[in-house]
Amino acid sequence: MTALAYILAALAEIAGCFAFWAWLRMDRSPFWLVPGMASLALFAWLLTLIDSDHAGRAYAAYGGVYIVSALAWLWAVEGARPDRWDLIGGAVCLGGAAIILFGPRAA
């Protein structure tokens, strides 16, 4: 459930931010902001579903998932294929996220 919540949150955040990008940088209609804001609200709600004792730890681990999802967006939506440095950086970030989320904690 945690992985799914992170992936869906990342997609919602990226879609919401892209709506603002499209409006401001691509001269799209301000109506793009409506689904953009809904998507960002969905993102925030999805992060509350993460199984973590502390919000900050859930958000920190989310960062790695967000980076990898942004690279997937880059390729799937924007048509720019990530290069090896993108992929290496994404793998490092995802590894760091796993350490933060699943590392043993003192009781």
Backbone as CSV, one residue per row, in Angstrom:
resi,resn,N_x,N_y,N_z,CA_x,CA_y,CA_z,C_x,C_y,C_z
1,MET,0.828,-1.200,0.000,0.000,0.000,0.000,0.872,1.263,0.000
2,THR,1.993,1.217,0.742,2.872,2.385,0.821,3.432,2.743,-0.549
3,ALA,3.933,1.743,-1.271,4.507,2.014,-2.601,3.455,2.591,-3.539
4,LEU,2.262,2.033,-3.509,1.191,2.529,-4.373,0.816,3.967,-4.016
5,ALA,0.720,4.261,-2.729,0.385,5.623,-2.302,1.460,6.604,-2.758
6,TYR,2.726,6.214,-2.641,3.815,7.078,-3.094,3.756,7.318,-4.602
7,ILE,3.533,6.271,-5.362,3.496,6.402,-6.818,2.320,7.277,-7.253
8,LEU,1.148,7.035,-6.676,-0.024,7.847,-7.021,0.159,9.303,-6.585
9,ALA,0.772,9.503,-5.410,1.037,10.865,-4.942,1.979,11.585,-5.904
10,ALA,3.001,10.897,-6.349,3.948,11.510,-7.279,3.261,11.892,-8.590
11,LEU,2.452,10.995,-9.118,1.744,11.314,-10.356,0.798,12.499,-10.175
12,ALA,0.115,12.543,-9.039,-0.795,13.654,-8.771,-0.029,14.972,-8.627
13,GLU,1.099,14.945,-7.928,1.870,16.174,-7.755,2.447,16.654,-9.084
14,ILE,3.014,15.744,-9.845,3.598,16.130,-11.126,2.526,16.660,-12.066
15,ALA,1.382,16.001,-12.119,0.296,16.471,-12.983,-0.176,17.859,-12.550
16,GLY,-0.297,18.070,-11.248,-0.718,19.381,-10.751,0.291,20.465,-11.064
17,CYS,1.555,20.168,-10.855,2.598,21.151,-11.166,2.689,21.396,-12.670
18,PHE,2.502,20.342,-13.459,2.548,20.508,-14.908,1.414,21.405,-15.390
19,ALA,0.255,21.323,-14.751,-0.856,22.197,-15.132,-0.464,23.667,-14.957
20,PHE,0.217,23.987,-13.859,0.683,25.357,-13.650,1.762,25.717,-14.675
21,TRP,2.658,24.775,-14.949,3.700,24.978,-15.955,3.059,25.275,-17.316
22,ALA,2.062,24.479,-17.684,1.395,24.667,-18.972,0.748,26.045,-19.052
23,TRP,0.125,26.463,-17.971,-0.541,27.766,-17.955,0.475,28.902,-18.082
24,LEU,1.540,28.842,-17.279,2.488,29.954,-17.241,3.552,29.906,-18.340
25,ARG,4.005,28.727,-18.679,5.133,28.624,-19.600,4.747,28.223,-21.017
26,MET,3.563,27.637,-21.170,3.147,27.156,-22.483,1.911,27.908,-23.002
27,ASP,1.558,28.996,-22.303,0.428,29.844,-22.698,-0.886,29.094,-22.835
28,ARG,-1.127,28.140,-21.939,-2.408,27.433,-21.927,-3.430,28.258,-21.141
29,SER,-4.659,27.883,-21.264,-5.764,28.567,-20.599,-5.622,28.491,-19.075
30,PRO,-6.085,29.536,-18.382,-6.090,29.472,-16.916,-6.974,28.350,-16.375
31,PHE,-7.846,27.815,-17.208,-8.683,26.692,-16.784,-7.848,25.449,-16.475
32,TRP,-6.608,25.411,-16.942,-5.703,24.312,-16.589,-5.456,24.282,-15.073
33,LEU,-5.649,25.420,-14.418,-5.388,25.496,-12.976,-6.399,24.707,-12.154
34,VAL,-7.606,24.548,-12.654,-8.646,23.837,-11.902,-8.249,22.371,-11.674
35,PRO,-7.987,21.597,-12.726,-7.542,20.223,-12.455,-6.165,20.192,-11.782
36,GLY,-5.362,21.219,-12.035,-4.056,21.282,-11.381,-4.182,21.384,-9.868
37,MET,-5.068,22.241,-9.396,-5.262,22.387,-7.950,-5.895,21.139,-7.352
38,ALA,-6.835,20.534,-8.072,-7.441,19.287,-7.583,-6.396,18.189,-7.485
39,SER,-5.522,18.136,-8.458,-4.467,17.140,-8.457,-3.506,17.347,-7.290
40,LEU,-3.172,18.595,-6.998,-2.279,18.875,-5.864,-2.953,18.548,-4.529
41,ALA,-4.253,18.761,-4.426,-4.980,18.373,-3.214,-4.985,16.851,-3.065
42,LEU,-5.177,16.142,-4.167,-5.123,14.684,-4.148,-3.746,14.207,-3.703
43,PHE,-2.713,14.847,-4.212,-1.340,14.531,-3.809,-1.178,14.633,-2.292
44,ALA,-1.629,15.732,-1.714,-1.484,15.931,-0.274,-2.248,14.862,0.510
45,TRP,-3.439,14.538,0.064,-4.233,13.505,0.740,-3.551,12.148,0.653
46,LEU,-3.029,11.810,-0.523,-2.371,10.515,-0.697,-1.174,10.351,0.231
47,LEU,-0.450,11.437,0.482,0.694,11.325,1.397,0.264,10.996,2.822
48,THR,-0.978,11.328,3.179,-1.449,10.981,4.529,-1.680,9.481,4.674
49,LEU,-1.726,8.756,3.569,-1.945,7.306,3.608,-0.656,6.516,3.841
50,ILE,0.480,7.198,3.815,1.773,6.530,3.982,1.890,6.006,5.404
51,ASP,2.332,4.770,5.525,2.507,4.137,6.827,3.831,4.581,7.443
52,SER,3.768,5.645,8.233,4.956,6.193,8.890,4.520,6.866,10.178
53,ASP,5.366,6.784,11.186,5.037,7.414,12.463,5.176,8.936,12.419
54,HIS,5.961,9.434,11.458,6.230,10.871,11.394,6.066,11.377,9.964
55,ALA,5.382,12.488,9.823,5.132,13.066,8.504,6.441,13.416,7.799
56,GLY,7.382,13.991,8.510,8.646,14.392,7.897,9.390,13.226,7.279
57,ARG,9.352,12.075,7.934,10.025,10.888,7.386,9.300,10.402,6.135
58,ALA,7.979,10.426,6.152,7.212,10.028,4.971,7.500,10.973,3.814
59,TYR,7.594,12.274,4.084,7.865,13.256,3.032,9.286,13.101,2.494
60,ALA,10.240,12.842,3.379,11.632,12.675,2.955,11.772,11.471,2.034
61,ALA,11.163,10.361,2.417,11.230,9.159,1.578,10.501,9.393,0.265
62,TYR,9.430,10.159,0.295,8.677,10.467,-0.913,9.554,11.170,-1.951
63,GLY,10.510,11.952,-1.492,11.373,12.693,-2.409,12.019,11.806,-3.457
64,GLY,12.504,10.650,-3.065,13.131,9.732,-4.013,12.138,9.203,-5.026
65,VAL,10.943,8.872,-4.560,9.894,8.383,-5.467,9.501,9.491,-6.441
66,TYR,9.411,10.711,-5.935,9.066,11.851,-6.792,10.091,12.026,-7.907
67,ILE,11.359,11.940,-7.576,12.413,12.137,-8.577,12.312,11.096,-9.685
68,VAL,12.155,9.841,-9.314,12.037,8.779,-10.317,10.759,8.970,-11.144
69,SER,9.674,9.365,-10.501,8.419,9.609,-11.227,8.555,10.791,-12.180
70,ALA,9.277,11.817,-11.770,9.488,12.974,-12.642,10.291,12.581,-13.884
71,LEU,11.255,11.692,-13.711,12.012,11.208,-14.868,11.131,10.373,-15.795
72,ALA,10.227,9.591,-15.220,9.276,8.826,-16.038,8.353,9.779,-16.787
73,TRP,7.913,10.846,-16.134,7.072,11.864,-16.767,7.831,12.520,-17.919
74,LEU,9.083,12.844,-17.669,9.931,13.447,-18.686,9.900,12.621,-19.964
75,TRP,9.989,11.317,-19.800,10.026,10.421,-20.950,8.632,10.197,-21.539
76,ALA,7.667,9.853,-20.688,6.335,9.470,-21.169,5.513,10.646,-21.699
77,VAL,5.587,11.784,-21.038,4.726,12.911,-21.393,5.454,13.944,-22.254
78,GLU,6.707,14.233,-21.888,7.435,15.271,-22.608,8.280,14.723,-23.757
79,GLY,8.410,13.417,-23.837,9.114,12.804,-24.946,10.625,12.935,-24.919
80,ALA,11.189,13.315,-23.779,12.641,13.424,-23.644,13.152,12.225,-22.845
81,ARG,13.944,11.405,-23.479,14.440,10.191,-22.830,15.502,10.531,-21.782
82,PRO,15.326,10.040,-20.557,16.346,10.278,-19.523,17.681,9.658,-19.941
83,ASP,18.776,10.347,-19.636,20.086,9.796,-19.962,20.614,8.973,-18.791
84,ARG,21.799,8.428,-18.940,22.331,7.547,-17.892,22.511,8.272,-16.569
85,TRP,22.833,9.560,-16.615,23.021,10.313,-15.370,21.687,10.519,-14.660
86,ASP,20.639,10.733,-15.428,19.291,10.802,-14.845,18.959,9.486,-14.147
87,LEU,19.234,8.383,-14.827,18.897,7.066,-14.282,19.743,6.725,-13.059
88,ILE,21.022,7.047,-13.108,21.890,6.799,-11.948,21.434,7.647,-10.767
89,GLY,21.174,8.920,-11.022,20.712,9.808,-9.956,19.389,9.354,-9.370
90,GLY,18.473,8.923,-10.234,17.186,8.420,-9.761,17.340,7.182,-8.903
91,ALA,18.236,6.272,-9.303,18.471,5.051,-8.521,19.053,5.376,-7.154
92,VAL,19.979,6.329,-7.110,20.563,6.741,-5.827,19.480,7.328,-4.922
93,CYS,18.638,8.181,-5.476,17.566,8.803,-4.688,16.565,7.772,-4.190
94,LEU,16.221,6.821,-5.046,15.274,5.777,-4.640,15.883,4.897,-3.552
95,GLY,17.171,4.621,-3.661,17.861,3.868,-2.603,17.846,4.632,-1.287
96,GLY,18.083,5.926,-1.353,18.028,6.751,-0.147,16.640,6.773,0.463
97,ALA,15.616,6.841,-0.382,14.238,6.819,0.109,13.946,5.517,0.830
98,ALA,14.431,4.409,0.282,14.206,3.097,0.925,14.897,3.021,2.276
99,ILE,16.103,3.577,2.358,16.820,3.591,3.644,16.039,4.393,4.676
100,ILE,15.551,5.560,4.278,14.782,6.421,5.195,13.519,5.715,5.658
101,LEU,12.786,5.125,4.735,11.483,4.552,5.066,11.582,3.218,5.794
102,PHE,12.510,2.365,5.375,12.545,0.993,5.894,13.700,0.706,6.858
103,GLY,14.532,1.699,7.127,15.653,1.490,8.042,15.168,1.145,9.444
104,PRO,15.935,0.325,10.161,15.524,-0.056,11.516,15.536,1.173,12.440
105,ARG,14.561,1.244,13.276,14.420,2.368,14.208,14.534,1.859,15.646
106,ALA,15.155,2.672,16.469,15.237,2.343,17.893,13.840,2.514,18.503
107,ALA,13.496,1.641,19.394,12.159,1.669,20.010,12.024,2.738,21.037
